[in-house]
Amino acid sequence: MKKILFSIFAILFAVNVRAESLINDTEVEAVLGELVTPLAAAADISPNRMHIYLVDNDSFNAFVIGGEDIYIYTGLLKRVTTPNALRAVIAHELGHTLGGHMAQMSAQIESEMRRAMIIQALGIGLMVLGGNPSLGAGVMAGATGVAKQSMMSFSRDEERIADDLGFNLMVEAGYNPNGFVEIFTQMNEMTSPLESRVNKNSINHPVTAERLKNVREKLLNQNIKNKKFPEDDAKIIEKYNLVRAKLVGYLDDFTRVKTLYPYSNKSDEAIYARAIANMRGGNLSGAVTGTKTLISRQPKNPYFYELLGDIEYQYGHYDNSVAAYEHAINLRKNSPQIETALALVLSERGTDNDRARAIELCRHTILLDPKPLAYWVLARAFGDGDGRADWAMAEFYTLQKQPQKAKEYARRAKTRLPHDEPEYIKSDDILKQE
């Protein structure tokens, strides 16, 4: 079996600097969902309709489209140090929805963002080099570029309304609205030198100092002042810290990782960030040591086993990688990203029953969350010369919004498959698409 020629786990650091990219990661999405879902419920948004997207951009930013799609920038997550401050940001964005401001947003912006939903997995950010699913080493690190969008600027009054509505959302959801003080204090430290030099009437947002003053005044209201809000427990704080460390480990250079998480720091999040950075840098021995330390401390954390599977795959230790991924899946059922990673390794290893297992995993992930990567791995599992592989690649290119490529593979699939095969019928459907 060929060695992997490209490191498929060192994600997103090869991204075009002129583009934004969307990251898909099970752990990050689970933690963000846990933080944001109660706010969405307070805004009468069903959790089943809410989608959280992580944008690979170092800006201190977040936005909401249509009230249901929440976009959070990695720069925001890496800098906001507490879960409650992050909630305040999201509550403000949901406040725009409640205030009816989102109705003013161009439909074109939403269309472009949705069309760009080709999200590569954080742990296994794959993109095929060419269209041949049999290329064992035909993978590369990277993520799909999303054209930068110019979100509309709301008026100062609308921003004040969104702050007020977001504040009320925090209270209704049972969270301490002091999170607004945390985030505005941090923003004020970042923006006050600039805001002190501009005409306050010439900018769309109220200056941060004003927003901080307003929220502090709201906190003095007796109904708020006398209300007891529960503090975040240690468990959610730990999860949040691990997520932030994970992003730093994957997205920042090793010098910054060591600055933020020096070797003197023996916390789980510090070891996590360094293990990921070591993996990215090719220090697989150090990465394994750190990851196994984490597993010894938290033997029921599926994401540490996922990371171990990533590292062992880079080593070419397929058996160890499969065992780690299987352990992760046993600890966290219905995890499409981890299942896709396991399917990839199985398709590479290719021993008895591996391809059948890989196909089963890919079919399951597609039912749960159909992403381009799952179809690409499915094509590899079917193998070159199998018409079902051609169909899988047709689906892959359909999701990538490359209709000509999709139809090329669909036509190829139809020449190789019996007419009563499901994949033949699906290929025909692709060819009929406008």
N, C-alpha and C positions, 0 to 999 in steps of 0.2 A: 504494500500500500504506500502510495506516495506520501512524502512528508508535506505538510502544509507549507506553501511557499510564502504566503502572506499572513501576517498576524491579523486574524479576523476579530480579535477581541479588543484591540486598541482602537476604540471607536471615536469618531467625531473630531479627533484632532487634525484630520486631513480635510476638514470641511472648507469649502470655498468661503473666504471671509466676507464675500459680498452677499452671501445667502444665509438664511436662517434655516435651521433644521429641526425636525421634531424627533424627540427621543421617546422610545417605548421601553419601559422597564417595569416589571411586575412589582418589585419592592417599592419603588418610588410612587407608582400609581396607587398602591394599596395604602400607603401612609397618607398621601395627599387626599385620597378619598375619605379616609377616616377623619381627617381634619375638616374637610369641606362639606361633607354630606349633611351634617346638621344645619349648616347655614343655608344650603340649598333647600332643605326641607322647610326651614323657616320662611324662605322666599316662595314657597309653594311650587318648588321644582322637584319632580319625582326623581329619586336617585337613579332609576332606570333610564331616565332621559338625560341625565347629566354626564358629560364627558370631560375629562381632564387631560389636557395636552401639555407636555413639557417642551418648551422651546429652547433649543441650544443657542443662547445668546447671553452675553455677560451683562446685559442691561438690567437695571433695577426696575423691572416692569412686570405687569400682568394685565390681561384684558379678558373681557367676556364677549362672546358673539351669540346673539339670540337668546341670551339668558341661560343657555344649557351647555354651551361649549366654553370651558374655562381654560385659558392659556396662561401658563406660569413660566416665566423665564428662569433659566438656571442661575443667572446672575442674582436674581432676587432670592432664590432659595439658598444660595451659598452665603449670602450676606445677612439675611434675616435669621437671627439666632434663636428665636423662640417660636413654638407653634402658635401661640396666641397672636403674636405680631403678624404672622402670615395670614391667620384668619381675618385680621382687620383689613389687610389688603384685598382679600377676596370678597369680604363683606362690602367694601367700598365699590368694587366692580359690579357686584350683584345689585348694589344700590342704583347704579345706572340703569339696570334692567327694570327695577321696580319703579324708577322715575320716568320710564318710557323713553329714555334717551337713546336706547339702542335702535329704536325704530328709525332714527335718523341716519343710521349707518348705511353706506352704500351696499346694495345687494351684490355688487361685483366683488367687494372685499370678501364677503362671506363665501361666494362661489370660488374665489381663488384659494382661500384657506382650505376649503373642503377638498378641492381638487388636489391639494398638496399633501393629503393625508397618506402619503406613502412612508410609513414610519419604520425605520430600521431598529432592530432590537439593540438595547444598550449593551447587553452582554455579547451578542453575536451579530454585530452590524454588518451584514453581508450584502454585497452587490455582485452579481455575476459579471465576469469579464467576457462580454460576448454572450451569445444566446445558447451555447451548447451546454445542456445540463449534465453532460458526462465529464466535464472538466473538473477533475478532482481537486486541483489547486486553483481553480478559476474563481477565487474569491478575493476580496480586498476590504480593508477597513474603509469606513466612510458612511455617510448618511445622505439621504436625498435632500437636495437643496429646496428650500421654500422661499420663493421670492419675498423680499422684504415688503411688508404692507405698511401703508401710511394710515394708521388708525385716525379717525376723525377727531379733531380737538373739540372737546366740549367747552361750553362757556363757564366762566367763573361761578355763576349761579348754579349751573348744573352740577359742578364739582362739589359745591357746598351741600346741595341736596343729596348727592350720592354719599357724602360723608355722614349726613344725618341719618339717612335710611340705612346705611351700613352699620352705624352705631346701634340703631334700634334692632337690626337683625342680630347683632352679637348678643344683645340682651335677651331677645326672644329665644335664641338658640341656647341660652344658658351659659354663654361665655363672657368673661370679664371684658368689658369694652375698653379697659385700660390698654388693651392691645393697640388701640389707635394712638395712645400716648407713646408707646414703644416705637411704633413705626414712624410716626411723625417726628419724634425726637431724632431718630436715626437719619431720616430724610433731611431734617433741618441742618444737621451737621454736614451733610453732603452738599446741600444746595444754598445755604445762607450766604456764602461769599458771592455767588453769582446773583442771587435774587436781590441782594442789597444794592446791586448796580443797575438794575433794570427798572423801567417804569411799570409799576404794578398794574396799571390800566392797559398795558400793551400785551399782557400775556393771558393765556386762556385759563390757567389754573390760579386759584388763590395762592399767595405765597405760603410756604410751609409753616412759617411762624404763626401766621393767622389761623391756619387749620389746627395747629397745635393748641393755640389759645382757645379756639372754639370748643374743641373736644374736652379740654380741661374744665371749661365752664359747664359743659353738659354733665361731667362727672360730679359736679357739686350739687346737682339736683338731688333733693332728699330721697326720691324714689330709687335713684341709682345709688346714692351714697349709703343708704341703709340696707341695700340688697347684698346678700352673700352669694358670691360666685365661687364655684369650686375651682381649686387650682388644678393644673394639669398634673396627672400622676407621673411617677418616674418612668413608667413603661412607655407612654407616648413620647415623652421627652427623649428617651433613649432611641426610639425608632426614628424620630425626627433627626437627631444628631447623626445616626448612622446613614440616613439618606443624604444629608448634607456632605458627610465625609465621602460617600460613594461618588457623588458628583464631582467633588474636588479631585478625587483620585483618578477619575476617568477624563476629566476635561481640562485640568490645569497641568502645567509643566511640573516636573519632579522637584525643582527648586522651591516652587511655591508650596507644593505638598509638604515638603520637609519644614518649611517655615511655619505653616499653619499646624502641622502635626509632627513636631520634632520627635526624635527617637526617645527622648526623655519622657514623652507622653505615652503612658502604657494603657490608656483607655481603649475600649473596644473600637470606638469610632476612629481613633488615631491609627490603630493597627489595621483597620479596614482600609482607610485611605492609602496607607503605605503599601499594603499588600497589592492593591489594585495598581498603584503607580509602579511598583516593582514588576508586575506582570506586563504592563505597557512598555516598560523599559527593557524587557528581556531578562530581568533577574528573576527567573522562575523559581529558583531555590528559595530566595527570600520571600517570594509571593506565597509559596506553599507553606513555609514555616509560619508566616503570619496568619494565613487562613486556617491552618490546623490549630493554632493557638486560639483563634476565635471559636472554632468548633468545640474545642475542649471546654471553653467557658459557656457556650450556648449551644449545646448539642441538638437542640430542637429548632434552630434557626435555619430555615430552608435556603436562605440566600447565601449563607456561608458555604453550603454544599454546592450551590450553583456556581459560585466563584471558583471553588476547587475544581469543579468539572471544566470550567473555562481554562484554568491553568493547565490541568492535566492534558487537555486536548492540544494545547500549544506545545507541550512536551512531546506529543505523539503517543502518549500513554492512553490509548483508547479504552482499555479495560477499566483503568482507574477513573477515567472521565465518565464512562457509562455508569459506573457504580455511584459516583458522586451525584450525577444528575438524577438517577433513580431514587436516591435517598431524598433529594430535594423535592421531587414530585410526590413521594410518599408523605412528606411533611406538609406539602401545600398542594392539595388537589386542584385540578382545573387551572393550571398555570400555562397558558399557551406558549409564552416565550421560552420557558424552561423545557417544555415538551418539544418545541421546535429545535432547541439546541441539542437535546438528546437524539432526536431523529437525525440530525446532521451527522453526529458522531457515529451513529449506527450505520448510516449509509456509507460513511468513510471506512468503517471497520470491515463491514461486508462479510461477516462470518455467518454460519447457519442461522436462519431465522431473523437476522438483523434487518434485512430489507423489509420483511413483512411487518416487523415491529415498527420500523420507521414510517411505513405507509400508514399503519394504524394510528400512530401518534399524530402525523400530519393531518389525517382526516379528522381526528378529534379536535385539533387546534383550529382547523378551518370552520368547524361547526361552532366553536366558541367565539372565535375572533379571526375572521378571514383576513390575513395580511399577506402581502406579496411574498415575504420570506418563506412562509409555510408552503406556498405553491412551488417555489423554487426548490426547496428541499424535497418536496414530494416528487418532483420531476427527477431529481437525482436518485431517489429511492426506487422509482420505477425502472430507471436505467435507460441508456441510449438505445434507440431502436424500438422502444415500446410506445405505441400510439398514445397510451395514457400519459406518458411523460410529455408528449407534444401538447396534449390537452392542458396539462398542468402549467406548462410554459405559456400557453395562450391565456390562461387565467392570470398568470403572473404579469404579463404585459398589459392585460386589460386593467388591472388595478394600478399599473404604472401610467395609465393614460397614454399608452402607445398602441393605438388601434391597428396600425398597419402590421406591426410585429405580431400582435395578438392574432390577427386573421391569418398571417402566414403560418403560424403554428397550428391554428385551428384547421386549416386546409390540410396540413400534413397529417394531423391526427385522424381526419376523416378518411384519408387514403389507407390508413393502417388498422383501423378499428372496424369490427362488425357493426352493422347498422343498428343493432338493438342494444349496443353497449351504452350505458349512461353517459360515458365520456364522449361518445360520438354525438349524442343528442346535444350535450352541453357545448360541444365544439360548433355544432350547427347553429346554436343560439348565438354564439359569439359572432359568427359570420353574418348573421342577420341584423346585428346591431348597427345603427347608423353611426 
